[in-house]
Amino acid sequence: MQNDSIDTLLLRHYGHTASAPQGLEQRLQAAIRSEAKIMQQQQETIERLSSLQFNRRRAVRLVAAGTLGLGLLSAALEGLQMLEASALGQDASQTAFP
């Protein structure tokens, strides 16, 4: 398709005697505003993401901290279970399933 203007396309489609469709200009303006708003939102998202310099080193630190936190939580829960079992006089080293 050639890079024709909207007028040329309308003339080609409707002919010289036909009038332009009702509300065409308003619909085109609304479509352009909508497209501009979408492009602005995309640009803002790109700028926001590019400002968050998230490199591999930072990602590794976050994963390590999360893993360490889960490990500490697991050890604390295991310690609480052992304390509870010893308070009740049960052997804490036995598992529920043999």
Secondary structure, DSSP 8 states (H G I E B T S, - for coil): -----HHHHHHHHH-SSS---TTHHHHHHHHHHHHHHHHHHHHHHHHHHHHS---HHHHHHHHHHHHHHHHHHHHHHHHHHHHHHHHHT--TT--S--
